[in-house]
Amino acid sequence: MFNFEIVAGETVRHVLDDKRADVLGIVHSAYQAHESGDSINPDSYFLRFPEKPDSRIIALPAFLGAGVQLAGIKWIASFPGNTRIGAPRASAVLLLNDYETGYPIACLEAASISSARTAASAAVAATALRPGGFGGTRIAVVGGGVIARNICDYLAVAGCVPDSYLVHDLDEASGQALADHVRSTQNCPAVFTADLDDALRADTVVFATTALEPYVSTPFKPGQVVLHVSLRDLAPEVVLAADNVLDDIDHCLKAQTSPHLAEQRSGSRDFVNGTLAGVLNGEVTLSPDRPVIFSPFGLGVLDLAVGAFVLGEARKDGTAIEVPNFFGETRRW
C-alpha cells in the first residue's frame, strides 16, 4: 500500500537528456498552472553559515495540482567552494509526497532536475521575449558552469539559435569549456571573451553566475533581452531602466535580489511589468523602446512538475528503485 522509491542521478540525467522538449512543455504548463492558482508555493527557506557566507542550503516546499497532484520539497545546497576541487557547486534531493495520504513516495537526485527546470525556464522566457527569433543575433553567456551549459542546451531545443555565442567567465578555463560545448553540440560559432563589456553588448545576455551582489551598473539598450537567472548581477538602476518580467513577484522581491534592491531604491513595484506566465498568456505588454529583463527566483512547483515526470519515466523503464519496508508502521493497530 505504501511504497517508497529512489531515483538515482544516472537515471535522472538519462531521462532529462533524452526528453528536453518534454521538459520545456512541462515547465511552460507549470508556470501557467501556478499563475492560475493551481499550486501552493510558500517562501523558500535559507540555511546560512556565518563562517561560509557564500554557501547555503535552501528548502523549497510546494504543491502542484494540474494533473500532478503531488506535494514535495527540494533540499538544495550551493557551496561555490566545491569548484576548487573540481566538484559541482550544487547538490540536491527532491522528496515527493502523495497528496491523498501525505506519505512520501519517492526521493530523487535533484541537482540535475533543478538545473534542467532552471534552464528550461530561461528557454521558455527567451522564446516568449524574443518572438521574432534569434537569427542574426548574438547570445552572450556570463558564467560558464553547469547551469550555463544546460541553458545553452535548452535554448537550442527551444529553437533559440543565434548566429553566434560569446562566453565570459572569471575563470577562463570554464568559459572556454562552455564555448567548446556550444560549438560541438550546436555547430554554432562560440568564443570566450575576458571582456565583460563585450558580452554585455550582445542582443541576448544570459547571467548564470554565483554573484552575491551587483557588479553590472550600465543599463542595457532597447531591444536587448536579459535572462537574469543568477538574480544578483544587476545594480538597481539597471533594473529600473528596463521592462521587468519575473516568475513570481512576491518571491522575487526578497533576499536582496537585484529586483528587490530596485524595489528598495524606487519605493514601489511599478517597475515590474508582470510575470512570465502573464507574457505567455498574452496579458503583459512590453515596450519595444526598452530592454527587457527576466528574473526568475526559481519556484518549487517547477521542481515538482519535472520530478514527477522523471519518476514516471523511471517507473516505465524499470530504473526506479523500490525500497522494501521503508515505512516501519503502515497500520494503526
C-alpha positions in Angstrom: 0.0 0.0 0.0 2.8 2.5 0.9 5.7 2.1 -1.4 8.8 4.2 -1.5 11.2 4.6 -4.5 14.6 6.1 -5.1 15.6 7.5 -8.5 19.4 7.8 -8.7 21.3 10.6 -10.5 22.3 8.5 -13.5 18.6 7.7 -14.2 17.6 11.3 -13.7 20.2 12.5 -16.2 19.3 9.8 -18.7 15.6 10.8 -18.7 16.3 14.6 -18.8 19.0 14.4 -21.6 16.6 12.4 -23.8 13.4 14.5 -23.0 14.4 18.1 -23.1 11.5 19.0 -25.4 9.1 17.4 -22.9 10.7 19.3 -20.1 10.1 22.6 -21.9 6.4 21.9 -22.2 6.2 20.8 -18.6 7.8 24.0 -17.3 5.6 26.1 -19.6 2.5 24.4 -18.3 3.7 24.6 -14.6 4.1 28.4 -14.9 0.6 28.7 -16.2 -0.8 26.4 -13.5 0.9 28.5 -10.9 -0.4 31.7 -12.4 -4.0 30.3 -12.3 -3.7 29.4 -8.6 -3.5 25.6 -9.0 -0.4 25.4 -6.8 0.9 26.3 -3.4 4.4 27.7 -3.3 5.5 29.1 0.1 8.7 31.0 0.7 11.9 29.3 0.3 13.9 28.8 3.5 17.6 29.5 3.6 20.1 27.8 5.9 23.2 30.0 6.0 26.6 29.6 7.7 28.3 32.5 9.3 31.8 31.2 8.5 30.8 30.4 4.9 28.9 33.4 3.7 28.9 32.3 0.1 27.3 28.9 0.9 23.7 28.0 1.7 21.2 25.2 1.7 17.7 26.0 0.6 14.4 24.3 1.2 11.7 24.8 -1.4 8.3 23.3 -0.4 5.4 23.3 -2.8 2.2 21.6 -4.0 1.2 21.4 -7.7 -2.3 20.3 -8.9 -2.7 20.5 -12.6 -2.7 16.7 -13.2 0.4 16.3 -11.0 -1.3 16.2 -7.5 1.9 16.0 -5.6 3.5 17.9 -2.7 7.2 17.9 -2.0 10.3 19.7 -1.1 13.6 20.3 -2.8 16.6 20.5 -0.5 19.5 22.1 -2.5 22.9 23.0 -1.3 25.0 25.7 -3.0 28.7 25.6 -2.0 30.8 27.5 -4.6 34.0 26.3 -2.9 33.3 22.9 -4.4 34.5 24.1 -7.7 38.1 24.4 -6.3 38.2 20.6 -6.0 36.5 20.1 -9.4 33.1 19.2 -8.0 29.8 20.9 -8.9 28.7 23.8 -6.8 25.2 22.4 -6.3 23.8 19.1 -4.9 20.2 18.3 -4.1 17.4 15.9 -3.4 13.7 16.1 -4.1 11.2 14.4 -1.9 7.7 13.8 -3.4 4.6 13.3 -1.2 1.3 11.7 -2.1 -1.5 14.3 -1.9 -4.1 11.9 -0.6 -2.2 10.5 2.3 0.8 12.8 2.7 3.1 9.8 2.7 6.5 10.3 0.9 6.5 8.2 -2.3 10.0 8.9 -3.7 13.3 10.6 -3.3 15.1 11.7 -6.5 18.6 13.1 -7.0 17.7 16.6 -7.9 20.7 18.7 -8.9 20.0 17.6 -12.5 16.3 18.3 -12.0 17.0 21.8 -10.6 19.4 22.6 -13.4 17.0 21.4 -16.1 14.0 23.3 -14.8 16.1 26.4 -14.4 17.5 26.1 -18.0 14.0 25.3 -19.4 12.6 28.3 -17.6 15.2 30.5 -19.3 14.5 29.0 -22.7 10.7 29.4 -22.3 11.4 33.1 -21.4 13.7 33.5 -24.4 11.1 32.3 -26.9 8.4 34.5 -25.3 10.5 37.7 -25.0 12.1 37.5 -28.5 9.2 36.2 -30.6 10.9 37.3 -33.8 13.5 34.6 -33.3 17.3 34.6 -32.9 18.5 34.7 -36.5 21.0 37.5 -37.0 21.6 37.9 -33.3 24.3 37.0 -30.7 23.8 35.4 -27.4 26.3 36.1 -24.6 26.5 33.9 -21.5 28.1 35.3 -18.4 29.2 32.4 -16.2 30.4 29.1 -17.6 29.2 26.5 -15.1 26.6 23.6 -15.2 23.6 25.9 -15.2 25.0 27.9 -18.1 25.7 24.7 -20.1 22.2 23.5 -19.6 20.7 26.8 -20.6 22.6 26.7 -23.9 21.3 23.1 -24.5 17.7 24.1 -23.7 17.9 27.3 -25.8 18.9 25.1 -28.8 16.0 22.7 -28.2 13.6 25.6 -27.9 14.7 26.9 -31.3 16.7 29.9 -30.0 19.5 29.5 -32.5 21.7 32.7 -32.8 24.4 33.4 -35.3 27.0 33.1 -32.6 27.7 32.8 -28.9 30.0 34.7 -26.7 31.1 33.3 -23.3 32.5 35.3 -20.3 33.7 33.8 -17.1 36.2 35.0 -14.5 37.8 31.5 -14.8 38.9 31.3 -18.5 39.1 27.5 -18.4 35.4 27.3 -17.5 34.5 29.9 -20.2 36.5 28.1 -22.8 34.9 24.8 -21.9 31.4 26.2 -22.4 32.3 27.7 -25.7 33.7 24.3 -26.8 30.5 22.7 -25.7 28.3 25.0 -27.7 30.5 24.6 -30.8 30.5 20.8 -30.6 26.8 20.3 -29.7 25.2 23.1 -31.7 27.6 23.6 -34.6 27.4 27.3 -33.8 30.3 29.7 -33.6 31.2 30.4 -29.9 34.2 32.1 -28.4 35.4 33.1 -25.0 36.0 36.7 -24.1 37.7 38.1 -21.0 35.9 41.5 -21.6 32.6 41.6 -19.7 31.6 44.8 -21.5 31.9 43.0 -24.8 29.5 40.3 -23.5 27.0 42.9 -22.2 26.6 44.3 -25.7 25.1 41.1 -27.1 21.5 41.0 -28.3 20.6 38.5 -25.6 22.6 38.3 -22.4 22.3 35.3 -20.0 23.6 35.6 -16.4 24.4 32.3 -14.7 26.9 33.2 -12.1 27.3 32.8 -8.3 27.5 36.6 -7.7 26.3 37.7 -4.3 26.0 41.4 -5.1 25.6 43.6 -8.2 28.6 44.3 -10.5 26.8 45.5 -13.7 25.9 49.2 -13.5 25.5 50.2 -17.1 21.9 50.0 -18.4 21.1 47.8 -21.4 19.8 49.2 -24.7 16.4 48.9 -26.3 15.9 45.5 -27.9 18.2 43.6 -25.6 16.8 40.6 -23.8 18.4 39.8 -20.5 17.9 36.3 -18.9 19.0 37.2 -15.3 19.0 33.7 -14.0 21.5 34.3 -11.2 19.4 37.2 -9.8 22.1 39.4 -8.2 24.3 40.6 -11.0 22.5 43.9 -11.9 22.5 47.2 -10.0 19.1 48.7 -9.2 19.5 51.4 -11.8 19.9 48.8 -14.5 16.7 47.0 -13.4 14.8 50.3 -13.2 15.9 51.3 -16.7 14.2 48.2 -18.3 11.0 46.4 -18.6 10.9 43.6 -16.0 9.4 40.2 -16.1 9.6 37.9 -13.0 8.5 34.3 -12.4 6.7 35.2 -9.2 6.6 38.8 -8.0 6.3 38.2 -4.3 9.1 35.6 -4.3 11.5 37.6 -6.4 11.3 40.8 -4.4 13.2 39.5 -1.4 16.5 38.1 -0.3 18.5 41.1 -1.7 17.9 40.0 -5.3 18.5 42.8 -7.9 14.7 43.3 -8.3 14.4 43.5 -4.5 17.2 46.2 -4.5 15.3 48.0 -7.2 12.1 48.0 -5.1 14.0 49.4 -2.2 15.6 52.1 -4.3 12.4 53.1 -6.1 10.0 52.6 -3.1 7.5 50.7 -5.2 6.9 47.8 -7.5 5.9 49.9 -10.5 9.0 48.8 -12.5 7.6 45.2 -12.7 5.6 44.7 -15.8 4.3 41.2 -14.8 5.1 37.6 -14.8 6.4 35.2 -17.4 3.1 33.3 -17.3 1.4 36.7 -18.0 3.6 37.1 -21.1 2.8 33.5 -22.2 -0.9 34.2 -21.7 -0.7 37.5 -23.7 -1.6 39.6 -20.7 1.7 41.6 -20.3 2.7 44.4 -22.7 6.3 45.2 -23.1 7.8 48.3 -24.7 10.0 47.9 -27.9 11.8 51.1 -26.7 13.3 49.4 -23.6 15.4 46.4 -22.8 13.6 43.5 -21.1 15.0 41.6 -18.1 13.6 38.2 -17.0 14.5 37.5 -13.3 13.4 34.0 -12.1 13.6 33.3 -8.4 13.0 29.6 -9.0 9.8 28.0 -8.0 9.4 24.7 -6.2 6.4 23.9 -8.4 8.8 23.6 -11.3 10.8 21.0 -9.4 7.7 19.1 -8.6 6.5 19.1 -12.2 9.8 17.9 -13.6 10.4 15.5 -10.8 7.0 13.9 -11.2 7.8 13.4 -14.9 11.2 11.9 -14.2 9.6 9.5 -11.7 7.1 8.4 -14.2 9.7 7.8 -16.9 11.9 5.8 -14.4 8.9 3.6 -13.5 8.2 2.9 -17.1 11.8 1.8 -17.9 12.2 -0.1 -14.6 15.0 2.1 -13.2 13.1 3.5 -10.2 14.5 1.5 -7.1 11.8 0.4 -4.7 12.9 0.3 -1.0 11.1 -2.6 0.7 9.7 -1.9 4.2 10.8 1.7 4.1 8.0 2.6 6.5 8.2 1.0 9.9 4.5 1.0 10.5 1.6 1.2 8.0 -1.3 0.2 10.2 -2.7 1.9 13.2 -3.5 -1.4 15.0 
